[in-house]
Amino acid sequence: MSGGEQRARVRAFGLRARLLLAFLLVAAVSAGTTAALTYREARNSLLVTAQDTAVTSFREQVQLTAFSLPVREEGLEDVLRDIARKGKPHPWVVFAEYGTLRASSGENPVSTVITPELRRAARANPHGSFERVVKDGIPYLTIAMPTVFKTDPDSLLASGLVMYAVMRMTDEQINVDALLIAARDGALPGLAIALIPALIAARSVLRPVRELRQAARDMGNGRLDTRIRVRGSDELADLARTFNESTGQLEQSVRELREAEERARRFASDVSHELRTPLAGMLAVTEVLDEDADGLDPDTARAVRLVSTETGKLAVLVEDLMEISRFDARAAELNADEVDVAEAIRKTLHNRHWADDRVRTELPDGIRARLDPRRFDIVIANLVGNALRHGGVPVTVRLRTEARLPGPPVLITEVMDSGPGIRPESLPHIFDRFYKADAARTRSAGSGLGLAITLENVKLHGGTIHAGNRPGGGAVFAVEIPLHSEGAGG
């Protein structure tokens, strides 16, 4: 997955989307819960009201007419029809059962909704029972009311006659369905309306977040004076204040570090310049003493040669300090020209008297590149000199080019020695200033800045340098410089 696709996916499920979804989810749960509770209460109220009205009305009718019912079926049906017409809130279908006698108000097929459970409950409860039944998709209320004799205030005697009433509750069901539709239709617009405050809330939350992101990006680009405007007194405002305080402290710390670094660079540069003049005189004197050392006694001759050697080391250190200070001050310039790379390397080796068996070369002709001849000479000289001092002979210098897609081809210069190689713990620090990879380096003729200066010169060419170990033993340094880099233009 590409970076653009990943960013698009992150934005699709970003903070804004999550806030909107959370807000809508809360609104949906609230609207759904409110609608469900309202629907349930209204439905129960509607059904219970109809049910209580029907049970009370039927009980009254049974109490008024039950003991005056004729025992003949013809007359009984007429009375049942009269009771059915008086049904509340809707007309009933009325049934009477007494032993083997069965009579109804005329709609016998509806009697199938009277369940055995209701008949058993009627025999067990002298005050009557009822239940709601759905038959063929039609809701019914069935009521069973036994007729009883009151023998005393606390005792009832069943007569054996049970009256049943069956009432269709289609009107109530229609009202219940209307309640359900109203609850649903009321919740959906509520969700749509909730989207507006969700967008407003998301925007109010995301605005400080976007400002914080932009401020962090500005700080990453070096603008340490970046601050965020504080609005309100909520958690986001506390975050903005904390960010401003942190950036203020960071800006102050960086300013102090830069000032200290600038003082250190200026000190090194000033000391190097001040040492340069007396060192020039000391070098001239030591050269004269070296010429006359053979005519001195042995102890004096050794002392003269020691002073000459150490003065030479000090001169190299001063020159390297001045060079590194120019890099730190960003005053180093690249004066590039088109050169024959193989010939430039041969010239470097010849000028330092390394064109012997100690250094082997693999330098194909015809490779030309835009380089700063003086700085490229320093790179090759430092790497070969380092290999001769700390590695083992022979040292190999190899030159080649390599295509890189995408991008321009690169010029690769490798310097390999035959020594023990670089210890793994030293590899990450090999280009650090004054880093000593081993105790022997403290006694070497180098300044401890050679590889650091090499790194800076390679960077000035727009290239990179890598250090490592060969599989068969020995260290290898690889310099890669783009053949058409912007830096090579001078």
GIUR-V774977 format. One line per field, one symbol per residue. ss: DSSP state (H for helix, E for strand, L for the rest). phi: phi as a letter, one per 20 degrees, with the letter a starting at -180 (. if undefined). psi: psi as a letter, one per 20 degrees, with the letter a starting at -180 (. if undefined). Layout:
ss = ???
phi = ???
psi = ???
This chain:
ss = LLHHHHHHHHHHLLHHHHHHHHHHHHHHHHHHHHHHHHHHHHHHHHHHHHHHHHHHHHHHHHHHHHHHLLLLHHHHHHHHHHHHHLLLLLLLEEEEEELLEEEELLLHHHHHHLLHHHHHHHHHLLLLEEEEEEELLEEEEEEEEEEEEEEELLEEEEEEEEEEEEEELHHHHHHHHHHHHHHHHHHHHHHHHHHHHHHHHHHHHHHHHHHHHHHHHHHHLLLLLLLLLLLLLLHHHHHHHHHHHHHHHHHHHHHHHHHHHHHHHHHHHHHHHHHHHHHHHHHHHHHHHHHHHHHLLHHHHHHHHHHHHHHHHHHHHHHHHHHHHHHHLLLLLLLLEEEEHHHHHHHHHHHLLLLLLLEEEEELLLLEEEELHHHHHHHHHHHHHHHHHHLLLLEEEEEEEELLLLLLLEEEEEEELLLLLLLHHHHLLLLLLLLLLLHHHHHLLLLLLHHHHHHHHHHHLLLEEEEEELLLLLEEEEEEEELLLLHHHL
phi = .fffffffffffdeffffffffffffffffffffffffffffffffffffffffffffffffffdfedffeefffffffffffffefcecgdddcccbmeecbbepdfgfffefegfffffffedfenbbbdcdclndecddcdcfecdefbgdcccfenecdccccfdfffffffffffffffffffffffffffffffffffffgfffffffffffffeoefefcdfecmcefffffffffffffffffffffffffffffffffffffffffffffffffffffffffeffeefgffffffffffffffffffffffffffffffelefdddebfcefffffffffffdmdecffcdcccffnedbecegfffffgffffffffffddceedddccadbfcdfoffcedddccddefndfgfegfdfeffmfdfbffffdeefendgfffggfffffemdcccdacfgeooecddddcffcffffen
psi = prhghghhgghhkahgghggggghggggggggggggggggggggggghggggggggghgggghhigijpqiqhghghghhhgghhjqqiqqrppqppocippqrjimhhiiiioqhhhghhhhhoiirrrqpqopkjpqqppppoqpqpohrhjpqppiipppqppppkhghhghghhgggggghhhghhgghihghgggggghghghgghgghghghhhjinijpqppppakahhhhgggggggghghgggghggggggggggghggggggghhgghhgghhgghgghhhjhhjrqgghghgghghgghhgghggggghghghhhghjkipqonqqpqogghhghgghghjkjlaihpqqnnqrioqqorogghhgggggggggghhgibqqqppopprqpppprrrrqppppoqrkaiapqhihgijhjqpjpohrhhhijririjighghgghhghhikaqpqqaqqhjqqqppppppphlqhhii.
